[in-house]
Amino acid sequence: MTIQRLTSESIVALLPTLAELLQDAVASGASIGFLPPLSYTDAVNYWQKVAAALKSPHRILLVAQIDQSIAGTVQLDLASRPNGSHRAEIAKLMVHTAFREKGIGQALMNAIEVEAQKAGRTTLILDTREGDASERLYVKLGYTKAGTIPEYARSTDGTLHTTVFMYKLLK
């Protein structure tokens, strides 16, 4: 497995594969802001917006690849206001169903923490649906639960779920 940081230019060639990854994550029930069915066009549009965001110094995108296949991604949004120059938000960690349970999510999280440190960030925040495998991963990686908001995220069937907000202070 290799993990690399993508640029706004390098993401363009990977748009079809990234769109398929996003569709797979959404179809498998990942709570990443979309509801199934997610069209290919909507998935490509999302990644085009990410490509535009990568032109700023405030967004980082990492991609894990195995045998030329994109196995997963994670993003880091660096706070841009002066009073937040020490913090960043981890977003959209996703691992393709064909590659789950192989340590890719953990490897991506470890790598994004390194990127955060390189950017001078010491406080990381994130949110996830309560009870998901992602919550267990974040706890395993040393993230602390800061609180919850009930009925925060909607599922395909209309059910509202509690979201957990977590943080980690980097040394």
GIRA-V851481 format. One record per residue. N is the residue number from 1. D_FIRST is the distance of its C-alpha to the first C-alpha in Angstrom with 2 decimals. Layout:
[[N:D_FIRST] [N:D_FIRST]]
//
This chain:
[[1:0.00] [2:3.77] [3:6.74] [4:10.01] [5:13.57] [6:15.51] [7:19.19] [8:22.01] [9:22.09] [10:18.45] [11:18.34] [12:21.20] [13:19.46] [14:16.94] [15:19.82] [16:20.11] [17:16.53] [18:16.71] [19:20.12] [20:18.98] [21:16.39] [22:19.31] [23:21.69] [24:19.58] [25:19.32] [26:23.05] [27:24.08] [28:22.47] [29:24.52] [30:22.29] [31:24.71] [32:23.47] [33:26.82] [34:27.22] [35:29.08] [36:28.61] [37:29.26] [38:27.39] [39:28.31] [40:26.05] [41:28.37] [42:28.07] [43:24.26] [44:24.35] [45:27.06] [46:25.00] [47:22.14] [48:24.92] [49:26.27] [50:22.97] [51:22.96] [52:26.52] [53:25.71] [54:23.08] [55:26.07] [56:27.38] [57:26.20] [58:25.93] [59:22.74] [60:19.08] [61:16.28] [62:12.58] [63:10.10] [64:6.57] [65:5.54] [66:4.74] [67:7.51] [68:9.24] [69:9.65] [70:9.71] [71:8.71] [72:10.50] [73:12.48] [74:14.82] [75:17.86] [76:20.20] [77:23.87] [78:25.72] [79:29.35] [80:31.61] [81:34.96] [82:36.28] [83:36.70] [84:33.05] [85:31.45] [86:29.91] [87:28.10] [88:25.37] [89:24.37] [90:20.96] [91:20.93] [92:19.36] [93:16.31] [94:15.28] [95:12.79] [96:13.61] [97:15.69] [98:13.88] [99:10.78] [100:12.96] [101:13.65] [102:10.17] [103:10.10] [104:8.31] [105:11.76] [106:12.34] [107:9.34] [108:10.54] [109:14.03] [110:13.65] [111:12.37] [112:15.21] [113:17.62] [114:16.96] [115:17.71] [116:20.75] [117:21.98] [118:21.71] [119:23.84] [120:26.31] [121:25.76] [122:26.67] [123:27.32] [124:24.69] [125:25.86] [126:24.54] [127:26.04] [128:25.18] [129:27.29] [130:28.97] [131:27.84] [132:24.48] [133:21.37] [134:20.20] [135:23.32] [136:22.52] [137:19.04] [138:20.76] [139:23.49] [140:21.13] [141:19.63] [142:23.22] [143:24.34] [144:28.07] [145:29.85] [146:32.33] [147:34.01] [148:34.07] [149:35.73] [150:37.00] [151:36.95] [152:34.51] [153:32.13] [154:33.28] [155:31.76] [156:32.43] [157:35.49] [158:36.90] [159:36.30] [160:35.86] [161:33.39] [162:33.30] [163:30.70] [164:29.63] [165:29.30] [166:27.36] [167:26.91] [168:25.39] [169:27.06] [170:24.80] [171:26.38]]
//
